Amino acid sequence: MKTYLLVGTYTGSGSEGIYVYRFDRNNGALTPVDTASGLSNPSFLVVAPDKKHVYAVGETEDAGKVYAFSFDTANGQLQLLNEQPAGGAAPCHINIDSAARNVLVGNYGGGSLSVLPVKEDGSLAAPVQTIQHTGSSIVESRQKEPHVHAVIFSPDGKQLFVPDLGIDKIVVYNYNYENAFQPLTPGTPPAVGIRPGGGPRHFVFHPNGRYAYIVHEISGHITCFDYSTGRLVPFQMVSSTPATYKGNKASGADIHISPDGKFLYMSNRGDLNNLAIFKIDARSGKLTLAAHQSTKGKSPRNFMIDPSGTYLLVANQDSNNIIVFKRNKLTGRLTATGQEISVPKPVCLKMVEVEQ
């Protein structure tokens, strides 16, 4: 297997765009391969199921963009195909359905989400559906209006879950790509609330499809849901901060589960700059805090676990570095490998495995 790492960034502070590296699965080393330049804040990425196309948001405060690329798996080269409007300001998250029929974008600044059809050549058509959220919540400085933060498909691809930080809800949609002009319709129920002031951000399903977990960006908590009936039913809320923590800037960010389903990881920015590591109870899905690990940088915006579960890579946005950790698969704990690269304002990490 050949493995590539794609890195989305914020431009304007030295970054040129999207960076591509070769990833050595033997020691975690990263070697530069390509850079897609001339882009505006290609912060968040998604790789198409065929691994031959990549899509990125253009996270600008005015009308945001969505970029489509072809990806040459033989040499790791990205080629821009086209760009389209995102249907709202500051798009911060992007996804693609399993049939590669539509790309979906969450617009943080605009408080909306859009659906963009994928053409036969992998390029994108203009949005066919944009849904505007409304409402607010109790933290006036952060929650005066909607802020869509992610667009996450259910394991069967028939539902879309949209955490909205501004209204403290996970908005639920039914998804059907065969309905070309209205693939999204309100779910049942249409939304699931979290504790007011939490600020729902990123959301992940357990590999078994029975549980789901969401980061509260503002409060630094995680809410756990049972999904065995096809609806989100909360059963636990835990703090991701150390018991001795007295600050108020936890700023929860990303969340991922190890491929074997035994451990959950969540990143904290602010004045913590760490990963909270939780053990997942196999029978109940409940979380137990196992450890905290410094990310050896500032503002761990995004991180990822490689498909084998051997490595965890962290993108520290404000210290401009990516750190490679080795995972202990029995304890979930992390050890720095010594592998580190400098990347300006790294925001999103995506890995592509292809046969050589």
C-alpha positions as CSV (number, residue, x, y, z in Angstrom):
1,M,0.0,0.0,0.0
2,K,1.0,3.6,-0.6
3,T,-0.3,6.2,1.8
4,Y,-0.7,9.9,1.3
5,L,-1.5,12.6,3.8
6,L,-3.5,15.7,2.6
7,V,-3.4,18.8,4.7
8,G,-5.9,21.6,4.5
9,T,-4.7,25.0,5.7
10,Y,-5.6,28.7,6.2
11,T,-3.8,30.8,3.6
12,G,-2.6,34.3,4.1
13,S,0.0,33.5,6.8
14,G,2.6,31.7,4.8
15,S,0.5,28.8,3.6
16,E,0.2,28.2,-0.1
17,G,-2.9,25.9,0.0
18,I,-3.3,22.1,0.3
19,Y,-0.2,20.1,1.0
20,V,0.3,16.5,0.0
21,Y,2.8,14.2,1.8
22,R,3.9,10.5,1.5
23,F,3.3,8.7,4.8
24,D,5.7,5.9,5.8
25,R,3.7,3.4,7.8
26,N,7.0,1.8,9.1
27,N,8.1,4.9,11.1
28,G,5.5,7.6,10.6
29,A,7.8,9.8,8.5
30,L,6.2,12.4,6.1
31,T,7.8,13.4,2.8
32,P,6.5,16.4,0.7
33,V,5.0,15.4,-2.6
34,D,2.8,18.3,-3.9
35,T,1.1,21.6,-3.1
36,A,-2.1,22.9,-4.6
37,S,-1.7,26.6,-4.5
38,G,-3.7,29.7,-5.4
39,L,-6.6,28.8,-3.1
40,S,-8.4,30.8,-0.4
41,N,-8.4,29.1,2.9
42,P,-8.9,25.4,1.8
43,S,-9.3,24.5,5.4
44,F,-11.4,21.3,5.4
45,L,-11.2,18.4,3.0
46,V,-13.0,15.3,2.0
47,V,-11.7,12.4,-0.2
48,A,-14.2,10.9,-2.6
49,P,-14.9,7.1,-2.4
50,D,-12.9,6.5,-5.6
51,K,-9.9,8.2,-4.0
52,K,-9.4,10.0,-7.3
53,H,-11.1,13.2,-6.3
54,V,-10.8,15.6,-3.4
55,Y,-13.1,18.4,-2.4
56,A,-12.2,21.4,-0.2
57,V,-14.1,24.4,1.3
58,G,-12.8,27.9,0.7
59,E,-13.4,29.3,4.2
60,T,-13.8,33.0,3.5
61,E,-15.9,35.3,5.6
62,D,-17.8,36.6,2.6
63,A,-19.4,34.2,0.2
64,G,-17.5,30.9,0.6
65,K,-16.3,28.6,-2.1
66,V,-16.0,24.9,-2.7
67,Y,-13.1,23.5,-4.7
68,A,-13.0,20.2,-6.7
69,F,-9.8,18.4,-7.6
70,S,-8.7,15.3,-9.4
71,F,-6.1,13.3,-7.4
72,D,-3.5,11.2,-9.2
73,T,-2.9,8.3,-6.8
74,A,0.2,7.3,-8.7
75,N,2.2,10.4,-7.9
76,G,0.1,12.3,-5.4
77,Q,-0.7,15.3,-7.6
78,L,-3.8,17.5,-7.1
79,Q,-5.3,19.2,-10.1
80,L,-8.0,21.9,-9.7
81,L,-11.1,21.0,-11.7
82,N,-13.4,23.9,-10.8
83,E,-14.9,25.9,-7.9
84,Q,-18.5,26.8,-7.0
85,P,-20.2,29.0,-4.4
86,A,-20.8,27.4,-1.0
87,G,-24.2,29.0,-0.5
88,G,-23.0,30.8,2.7
89,A,-20.2,32.5,4.5
90,A,-17.2,30.7,6.1
91,P,-17.8,27.1,5.1
92,C,-15.9,25.0,7.6
93,H,-16.8,21.4,6.9
94,I,-17.4,19.2,3.9
95,N,-18.6,15.7,3.2
96,I,-19.5,13.4,0.3
97,D,-22.1,10.7,0.1
98,S,-21.0,7.1,-0.4
99,A,-22.4,7.0,-4.0
100,A,-20.4,10.2,-4.8
101,R,-23.5,11.9,-6.1
102,N,-23.4,15.0,-3.9
103,V,-20.9,17.0,-1.9
104,L,-22.4,18.7,1.3
105,V,-21.0,21.8,2.9
106,G,-21.6,23.3,6.3
107,N,-21.3,27.1,6.4
108,Y,-20.3,28.3,9.8
109,G,-20.6,32.0,9.3
110,G,-23.8,31.7,7.2
111,G,-25.5,29.2,9.6
112,S,-26.5,27.2,6.6
113,L,-25.7,24.0,4.6
114,S,-25.6,23.3,0.9
115,V,-25.8,20.4,-1.5
116,L,-23.6,20.4,-4.6
117,P,-24.0,17.7,-7.2
118,V,-20.9,15.9,-8.5
119,K,-20.6,15.8,-12.3
120,E,-19.3,12.7,-14.2
121,D,-15.8,14.2,-14.5
122,G,-15.7,14.8,-10.7
123,S,-16.2,18.5,-10.9
124,L,-19.0,20.2,-9.0
125,A,-22.2,21.8,-10.1
126,A,-23.7,24.8,-8.3
127,P,-25.7,24.2,-5.1
128,V,-29.1,22.7,-5.8
129,Q,-30.3,23.1,-2.2
130,T,-29.3,25.5,0.6
131,I,-30.9,25.3,4.0
132,Q,-30.7,28.2,6.4
133,H,-30.8,27.5,10.1
134,T,-32.4,29.9,12.6
135,G,-32.2,30.5,16.3
136,S,-29.7,31.3,19.1
137,S,-28.6,30.1,22.5
138,I,-27.3,31.4,25.9
139,V,-23.6,32.3,25.3
140,E,-24.1,35.7,23.8
141,S,-20.5,36.1,22.5
142,R,-20.8,32.8,20.5
143,Q,-24.4,31.9,20.1
144,K,-26.3,35.0,18.8
145,E,-27.1,33.1,15.6
146,P,-26.7,29.7,13.9
147,H,-23.2,28.4,13.2
148,V,-23.2,25.1,11.3
149,H,-20.1,23.2,12.2
150,A,-20.3,19.8,10.5
151,V,-22.3,17.6,8.1
152,I,-22.1,14.0,9.1
153,F,-23.8,11.0,7.5
154,S,-25.4,8.2,9.4
155,P,-23.7,4.8,9.0
156,D,-26.3,3.8,6.3
157,G,-26.1,7.1,4.6
158,K,-29.8,7.8,4.8
159,Q,-29.6,10.5,7.4
160,L,-27.4,13.7,7.8
161,F,-26.6,15.1,11.2
162,V,-25.7,18.7,11.4
163,P,-24.2,20.1,14.7
164,D,-25.0,23.8,15.0
165,L,-22.9,25.5,17.6
166,G,-25.0,28.6,17.6
167,I,-28.3,27.0,18.5
168,D,-27.1,24.1,20.7
169,K,-28.8,21.5,18.4
170,I,-27.9,18.6,16.2
171,V,-30.2,19.2,13.3
172,V,-31.4,16.0,11.6
173,Y,-32.2,15.5,7.9
174,N,-33.3,12.5,5.8
175,Y,-31.1,12.1,2.8
176,N,-32.0,10.7,-0.6
177,Y,-29.7,11.6,-3.6
178,E,-32.3,10.3,-6.0
179,N,-34.3,13.4,-5.2
180,A,-32.1,15.6,-7.4
181,F,-33.3,19.1,-6.3
182,Q,-34.2,18.4,-2.7
183,P,-32.1,15.5,-1.4
184,L,-32.5,16.8,2.2
185,T,-35.8,16.8,4.1
186,P,-36.5,17.3,7.8
187,G,-35.8,14.2,10.0
188,T,-37.8,12.7,12.7
189,P,-37.2,14.3,15.1
190,P,-36.0,17.4,13.2
191,A,-33.4,18.2,15.8
192,V,-31.8,16.9,19.0
193,G,-30.7,19.4,21.7
194,I,-27.7,19.4,23.9
195,R,-27.1,21.2,27.2
196,P,-27.4,25.0,26.6
197,G,-24.1,26.7,26.2
198,G,-22.3,23.6,25.1
199,G,-21.8,24.5,21.4
200,P,-22.0,21.3,19.4
201,R,-19.1,21.0,17.0
202,H,-17.8,17.7,15.6
203,F,-19.6,14.4,15.7
204,V,-18.6,10.8,15.2
205,F,-20.2,7.4,15.0
206,H,-18.8,4.3,16.7
207,P,-17.6,1.7,14.2
208,N,-20.4,-0.6,15.4
209,G,-23.0,2.0,14.3
210,R,-24.8,1.8,17.7
211,Y,-23.3,4.8,19.4
212,A,-22.5,8.4,18.5
213,Y,-20.5,11.1,20.3
214,I,-20.4,14.9,20.0
215,V,-17.9,17.6,21.1
216,H,-19.2,20.6,23.0
217,E,-16.7,23.3,21.8
218,I,-17.6,25.9,24.3
219,S,-17.9,23.8,27.5
220,G,-15.4,21.1,26.6
221,H,-17.8,18.2,27.2
222,I,-18.8,15.1,25.2
223,T,-22.4,13.9,24.9
224,C,-22.8,10.2,24.2
225,F,-25.8,8.9,22.2
226,D,-27.4,5.5,21.6
227,Y,-28.3,5.2,17.9
228,S,-29.5,1.6,17.9
229,T,-33.1,2.6,17.0
230,G,-32.0,5.1,14.3
231,R,-32.6,8.0,16.6
232,L,-30.1,9.8,18.9
233,V,-30.9,9.1,22.5
234,P,-28.4,10.7,25.0
235,F,-27.1,8.4,27.8
236,Q,-24.0,10.1,29.2
237,M,-22.2,13.5,29.3
238,V,-18.5,13.7,30.3
239,S,-15.9,16.4,30.7
240,S,-12.8,16.3,28.6
241,T,-10.8,18.5,30.9
242,P,-8.5,17.3,33.7
243,A,-10.1,17.3,37.2
244,T,-7.6,20.0,38.3
245,Y,-8.4,22.3,35.4
246,K,-9.6,25.8,36.6
247,G,-9.5,27.6,33.3
248,N,-12.4,28.6,31.0
249,K,-10.8,28.2,27.5
250,A,-11.1,24.5,26.9
251,S,-12.3,25.0,23.3
252,G,-13.1,21.5,22.3
253,A,-12.4,20.8,18.6
254,D,-12.1,17.3,17.0
255,I,-13.2,13.8,17.9
256,H,-12.2,10.4,16.6
257,I,-12.5,6.7,17.6
258,S,-9.9,4.1,17.1
259,P,-10.6,1.6,14.3
260,D,-11.1,-1.2,16.8
261,G,-13.8,0.9,18.6
262,K,-12.0,0.7,22.0
263,F,-10.9,4.3,22.5
264,L,-12.2,7.8,21.8
265,Y,-10.0,10.8,21.4
266,M,-11.0,14.5,21.6
267,S,-8.8,17.6,21.1
268,N,-8.8,20.7,23.4
269,R,-7.4,24.0,22.3
270,G,-7.5,27.2,24.3
271,D,-5.2,27.0,27.3
272,L,-5.1,23.1,27.4
273,N,-3.6,22.0,24.0
274,N,-4.1,18.4,24.7
275,L,-6.0,15.2,23.7
276,A,-8.4,13.6,26.1
277,I,-8.3,9.8,25.8
278,F,-11.3,7.8,26.8
279,K,-11.9,4.1,27.0
280,I,-15.2,3.0,25.5
281,D,-17.1,0.3,27.3
282,A,-17.9,-2.4,24.7
283,R,-21.4,-3.2,26.2
284,S,-22.8,0.2,27.0
285,G,-20.8,2.7,24.9
286,K,-20.0,4.7,28.0
287,L,-16.8,6.7,28.3
288,T,-14.2,6.5,31.1
289,L,-11.3,9.0,31.0
290,A,-8.0,7.2,30.6
291,A,-5.4,9.9,30.1
292,H,-4.5,13.3,28.7
293,Q,-1.7,13.9,26.2
294,S,-0.1,17.1,25.2
295,T,-0.3,17.7,21.5
296,K,3.2,19.4,21.6
297,G,1.8,22.5,19.9
298,K,-0.8,25.1,20.1
299,S,-4.5,24.8,19.0
300,P,-5.0,21.2,17.9
301,R,-7.7,22.0,15.4
302,N,-7.8,18.6,13.8
303,F,-6.3,15.2,14.2
304,M,-6.6,11.7,12.7
305,I,-5.9,8.1,13.4
306,D,-4.4,6.1,10.5
307,P,-6.5,3.2,9.1
308,S,-4.3,0.6,10.9
309,G,-4.8,2.3,14.3
310,T,-1.1,2.5,14.8
311,Y,-0.5,6.2,14.5
312,L,-2.3,9.4,15.5
313,L,-1.4,12.6,13.8
314,V,-2.3,16.1,15.2
315,A,-2.5,19.4,13.3
316,N,-1.6,22.2,15.7
317,Q,-3.0,25.2,13.9
318,D,-1.3,28.1,15.9
319,S,2.1,26.5,16.2
320,N,2.3,25.5,12.6
321,N,3.2,21.9,13.1
322,I,2.0,18.4,12.6
323,I,3.1,15.8,15.2
324,V,3.0,12.0,14.7
325,F,2.3,9.9,17.7
326,K,2.4,6.1,18.1
327,R,-0.7,4.5,19.6
328,N,-0.6,1.8,22.2
329,K,-3.6,-0.3,21.1
330,L,-4.1,-1.9,24.5
331,T,-4.1,1.3,26.6
332,G,-4.9,3.9,24.1
333,R,-2.0,6.0,25.2
334,L,0.2,8.0,22.9
335,T,4.0,8.3,22.5
336,A,5.6,10.9,20.3
337,T,7.6,9.2,17.5
338,G,9.9,12.2,16.9
339,Q,8.4,12.7,13.5
340,E,7.2,16.3,13.1
341,I,6.7,18.6,10.1
342,S,6.2,22.4,9.8
343,V,3.1,23.4,7.9
344,P,1.6,26.9,8.1
345,K,-1.8,27.0,9.8
346,P,-2.8,23.3,9.4
347,V,-6.5,22.7,9.9
348,C,-7.5,19.3,8.4
349,L,-5.8,16.0,7.9
350,K,-7.0,13.3,5.5
351,M,-5.2,10.1,4.6
352,V,-5.5,8.2,1.3
353,E,-4.4,4.6,1.0
354,V,-3.9,3.1,-2.5
355,E,-2.4,0.0,-3.8
356,Q,1.0,0.4,-5.4
